[in-house]
Each structure stands twice: as structure tokens, then as C-alpha cells.
Amino acid sequence: MSLVQYSDSESDSESRSSLRPAKKPCRNINQGPSLPPLPASFHSLYASSTRVSVQDDPSLHGGRKRIIPHVEGNWPTHLYLEWYPGKDELSLLADVISQSGYVAEEKAPVVHSLLHSDLGAQLPLHISLSRPVILRTEQRALFTEALEKAIHASHVLSFHVQPDTLYWSSNYEKTRWFLVLGVRRPSHDGLNRLLKMSNETLARFGQPPLYATSSTQEQQTSASLRDRSSSQEREDFSGCFHISLAWRLSEPSPKESELVAKIDLQTLREIQVRFDCVKAKIGNIVSSIPLGKGIK
């Protein structure tokens, strides 16, 4: 069966899979010394599979529908912060997902995990810094250059975030609902600062902002970004940033939402998620733009 790659959406930029037990790998009796960890850039090399069709066939992807139609010369683009959880962290996240999908007297929904692929390979999680947007072919190089300059000029250092809340949240089109981890506002406000940088850079290319209020959008369309004061107070969108763990097609019932709200997150709240670069995925190409050296 051919696989169809879909363009990026809020959490569509990653491969999805149904909750199913992964096969245990065969153990090598003559196992040698453990290999060093792969460099972070390795994951970006294989971030996407080869596109073999541009037709929308939801049956191949758990019922998901293409949000951004494929058009020649258009490049789906997504800015985000990437996280590969460790083994113990994965176990905690998997346990949270398993607790979130069953309510007595109600039909169990089909919940798809974002932790592993169909073949059992670990998938990266992320915090979005942009909506799924579209760049034209001639804009790609200019946008990447502008983004790199903006990140360097922002002087945002690498930072940690900690999970704080768990809830169901829909995408913009309300075609899917995601089980997400809300995160605490990090020291030095790195998330809001990167979001402001991302929104301003995207506005220069005619793209809409993420998490922006109507007043922010009016400012970006009616005033030149170059004339805006650098001392202008940033809006606080700390309550919007999240990490998606799983998804479903049907809207959760009040009982299902209440169940998720009661899950014990004490151990999860102790996790330190470190971000040291911004990822920019344009089509199938992923660029990694480092932040300044900060917390280790």
C-alpha cells in the first residue's frame, strides 16, 4: 500500500499512528559496546518520506484529511521547537495517553498516538511557533535567510520548559482533537519572544500569525514592522503553547474532558524539556537554526 504524505498542519507535520504495542526488537547475544547517540541533525535528514501521490485519501491516514491542498510551486511551511523524549519520559507519556481514552458507559474512541510510527520508530514531539503556512518557490531562500537573522537578533538563549496541564484541543478547522500538554512559562520568556520573532518574520511574507489577537494582526498589516518600537510590550501567550501527544477525529465528550483533567501529572511536571534550536520545515527540507548557548 502506498503512503501519501500530507502537508503540515498544527500537528500534521509529523507522521501519525494508532495506539498499538510495538514489536520488541530481537536481542543480540553478542552485543558490543553501546554506540554514541546520533547527532540532533540526523533526525532532520529523514523528517519526511518520499511523496508518491498528491491525492487526498483519508483512509490511508486514519481518517485525516489534507488541510492545505497540494499546488505546484507551493511549499507547506512550519516553524517549531522539537523534542525527542527519553525512554523514561516516553513511558510516562504513553501511560498518560492510555488513561485518557476510556470512559465508562461510553464507546471508546480511536485515539492515535504521536509517540511512535506504525513501524515502532520514535517520532519527535514539538511546540509550534507558526501555523501551517505556504511559501512560494521564490520565497524559500529569502524566508530562511530572514528567519536566521531574526533568531540571531532576538538573542534568545536555549531554555527549558516543564509540562503543567493536560487537555483536549482542536485544530483551527475542528477536524481533529489533540491530547496536549500545556507548559509553564520558561525563565526569560523564551517562548513568547520566539513567537513574536516568528510572527513578525512571517508577516513580511504575507503569512498569518500564530496565537495573535485581532489587534496584533491589525498592527502587522497596517504598520511597517521596521517602525515598531523594540521596547513595545509583548503579548503573553504562555497559556497557548503546548505539546501534542495523541489525536482523534471525534470531539471529546464532557466526561472525557473531565477524565483527562483528573489524571495525575505530578511526575510529568518534573520533566525538563530543553530547546536549543528552532526547526523550519519547508516542504520536505528541515533547517535547524541554533539558539544562543544558555541553560544546560
C-alpha positions in Angstrom: 0.0 0.0 0.0 1.4 3.4 -1.0 1.7 6.0 1.7 0.6 9.6 1.0 2.4 12.4 2.7 0.2 15.2 3.9 1.2 18.8 4.1 1.9 20.4 7.5 -0.9 21.4 9.9 -0.9 22.3 13.6 0.2 18.9 14.5 0.1 17.4 11.0 3.7 17.9 10.3 4.6 14.6 12.0 3.7 11.1 11.0 0.8 9.6 13.0 0.0 6.1 14.2 -2.7 4.2 16.0 -2.2 3.1 19.6 -0.7 -0.4 19.2 2.0 -2.3 21.0 5.4 -2.1 19.3 7.2 -5.3 18.5 10.1 -5.9 20.7 13.4 -5.9 18.8 15.5 -9.1 18.7 18.3 -9.1 21.3 21.8 -9.6 20.0 23.5 -12.1 22.4 26.9 -10.9 21.3 26.1 -7.2 21.7 29.1 -5.0 21.6 29.6 -1.7 23.4 26.8 0.8 23.2 27.0 3.3 20.3 27.2 7.0 20.8 23.9 8.9 20.4 23.0 10.2 16.9 23.6 14.0 16.4 20.4 16.1 16.5 20.8 17.0 12.8 20.4 13.3 11.9 16.7 13.4 12.6 16.1 16.3 10.2 17.6 14.3 7.3 14.8 11.8 7.4 12.0 14.0 8.6 9.7 13.1 5.7 9.1 10.2 3.4 9.1 10.5 -0.3 5.8 11.8 -1.8 4.3 9.2 -4.1 0.9 10.8 -4.6 -0.8 14.2 -4.2 -4.3 12.7 -4.0 -6.2 13.1 -0.7 -7.0 9.6 0.6 -8.0 9.8 4.3 -8.4 6.0 4.5 -4.6 5.8 4.4 -4.1 8.0 7.4 -6.7 7.1 10.0 -9.4 9.4 8.5 -7.2 12.6 8.4 -7.9 15.0 5.5 -5.5 17.3 3.8 -5.8 20.8 5.2 -3.6 22.5 2.7 -4.2 21.3 -0.9 -1.1 20.4 -3.0 -0.4 23.1 -5.6 2.7 23.1 -7.8 5.1 25.8 -6.6 3.6 26.0 -3.1 5.7 24.8 -0.1 4.0 24.0 3.1 6.0 25.6 5.9 6.0 25.1 9.7 8.2 26.6 12.4 8.6 24.7 15.7 10.7 23.6 18.6 11.4 19.8 18.6 11.7 17.3 21.5 12.7 13.7 21.5 11.7 12.3 24.9 13.9 9.8 26.7 13.0 6.3 27.4 11.5 7.0 30.9 9.7 10.1 29.6 8.2 8.1 26.8 6.9 5.6 29.3 5.2 8.4 31.3 3.7 9.9 28.2 2.4 6.6 26.9 0.7 6.0 30.3 -1.0 9.4 30.2 -2.3 8.6 26.7 -3.7 5.2 27.8 -5.5 6.8 30.7 -7.2 9.5 28.5 -9.3 7.4 26.2 -11.8 5.4 28.1 -14.9 6.5 29.9 -17.4 4.0 31.4 -20.7 3.9 29.6 -19.2 5.5 26.5 -17.9 3.9 23.4 -14.1 4.0 23.5 -12.8 6.5 20.8 -10.0 5.6 18.4 -7.0 7.5 19.8 -3.8 7.8 17.7 -0.5 8.2 19.5 2.1 10.6 18.2 4.9 8.9 20.1 5.8 6.2 17.6 5.2 5.4 13.9 3.4 2.4 12.5 6.7 0.5 12.5 7.5 1.4 16.1 10.1 4.1 15.4 10.1 7.0 17.9 8.6 10.3 16.5 9.6 13.8 17.6 7.2 15.9 19.6 7.1 19.7 19.2 5.8 23.1 20.2 4.6 25.1 17.3 5.8 28.6 16.6 3.7 29.1 13.4 0.5 27.9 11.8 0.9 25.7 8.7 1.6 28.4 6.1 2.5 28.4 2.4 5.6 29.9 0.8 6.2 30.2 -3.0 9.3 28.6 -4.6 11.0 32.0 -5.0 10.4 32.9 -1.3 12.1 29.9 0.3 15.7 31.1 0.4 14.7 34.7 1.3 12.5 33.4 4.1 15.2 31.1 5.5 17.7 33.9 5.5 15.3 36.4 7.2 14.4 33.8 9.8 18.0 33.1 10.7 18.8 36.8 11.0 15.7 37.3 13.2 16.6 34.4 15.5 20.1 35.7 15.9 18.9 39.2 16.5 16.4 38.1 19.1 19.3 36.9 21.4 17.1 34.1 22.8 19.2 31.6 24.6 18.5 27.8 24.9 16.0 27.2 27.7 13.9 24.6 29.5 10.1 24.2 29.8 8.1 22.0 32.1 4.7 20.3 31.5 1.9 21.8 33.5 -1.6 20.9 32.2 -3.3 18.2 30.1 -6.4 18.8 28.0 -8.0 18.2 24.6 -7.6 20.9 22.0 -8.9 21.1 18.4 -7.1 22.3 15.3 -8.3 25.5 13.5 -10.6 23.6 11.2 -12.0 21.5 14.1 -11.4 18.3 12.1 -9.3 16.7 14.7 -8.8 17.0 18.5 -5.4 16.6 20.1 -4.4 15.5 23.6 -1.9 18.2 24.6 0.5 19.1 27.4 0.4 22.7 28.3 3.7 24.0 29.5 4.8 26.6 32.2 6.2 29.9 31.1 10.0 29.4 30.9 12.5 31.8 32.5 13.4 34.8 30.3 10.1 34.2 28.4 11.8 32.3 25.5 8.5 31.0 24.0 6.8 34.4 23.7 10.0 36.0 22.4 10.4 33.4 19.7 6.7 33.6 18.8 6.9 37.3 18.4 10.0 36.9 16.1 8.2 34.2 14.1 5.1 36.2 13.6 7.0 39.3 12.5 9.1 37.3 10.0 6.1 35.5 8.6 4.2 38.8 8.3 6.9 40.1 5.9 6.0 37.3 3.6 2.3 37.9 3.8 1.6 35.0 6.2 -0.8 35.0 9.2 0.5 34.9 12.8 0.0 32.2 15.4 -1.9 32.9 18.6 -2.1 36.6 17.7 -5.1 38.7 18.8 -7.0 40.8 16.3 -5.2 43.9 17.4 -1.8 42.3 16.7 -2.9 41.3 13.2 -4.1 44.9 12.5 -0.8 46.2 13.7 1.1 43.9 11.4 -1.0 44.7 8.3 -1.4 48.5 8.8 2.1 49.4 10.1 5.6 48.7 9.0 7.4 46.2 11.2 10.5 48.3 10.9 8.9 51.2 12.6 7.6 49.3 15.6 9.4 50.0 18.8 11.6 47.2 20.1 10.5 48.2 23.6 6.9 47.5 22.8 5.4 45.2 25.4 5.0 41.6 24.2 1.6 39.9 24.5 1.7 36.9 26.7 0.5 33.7 25.0 2.0 31.4 27.6 -1.3 29.6 28.0 -1.4 28.7 24.3 1.9 26.8 23.9 1.6 23.0 24.1 3.0 19.6 23.1 0.6 17.3 21.3 0.7 13.7 22.4 -2.2 12.0 20.5 -5.2 12.8 18.3 -8.7 11.6 17.5 -11.3 12.5 14.9 -14.3 13.0 17.2 -14.8 15.8 19.7 -14.3 14.6 23.3 -17.4 14.5 25.4 -17.6 16.4 28.7 -17.0 13.2 30.6 -13.9 12.5 28.5 -12.6 16.0 29.1 -13.2 15.7 32.8 -11.3 12.4 32.9 -8.3 14.0 31.3 -8.4 16.8 33.8 -8.2 14.4 36.7 -5.1 12.5 35.5 -2.2 12.8 38.0 0.6 14.9 36.4 2.9 15.1 39.4 5.7 13.1 37.8 5.3 14.6 34.4 5.6 18.1 35.8 9.2 17.2 36.9 10.3 16.7 33.3 12.7 19.3 32.0 12.3 19.7 28.2 15.2 21.5 26.7 15.2 23.5 23.4 18.4 24.8 21.8 17.3 25.4 18.2 14.3 26.4 16.0 13.2 24.0 13.3 11.9 25.3 10.0 10.3 22.7 7.8 9.7 24.0 4.2 8.3 21.2 2.0 10.4 18.1 2.9 13.5 20.2 3.9 14.1 20.8 7.6 16.6 23.5 8.7 17.9 23.7 12.3 18.7 27.2 13.5 20.6 27.2 16.8 19.7 29.5 19.7 22.4 31.1 21.9 24.1 28.9 24.5 22.1 29.1 27.7 20.9 26.7 30.3 22.5 23.2 30.1 
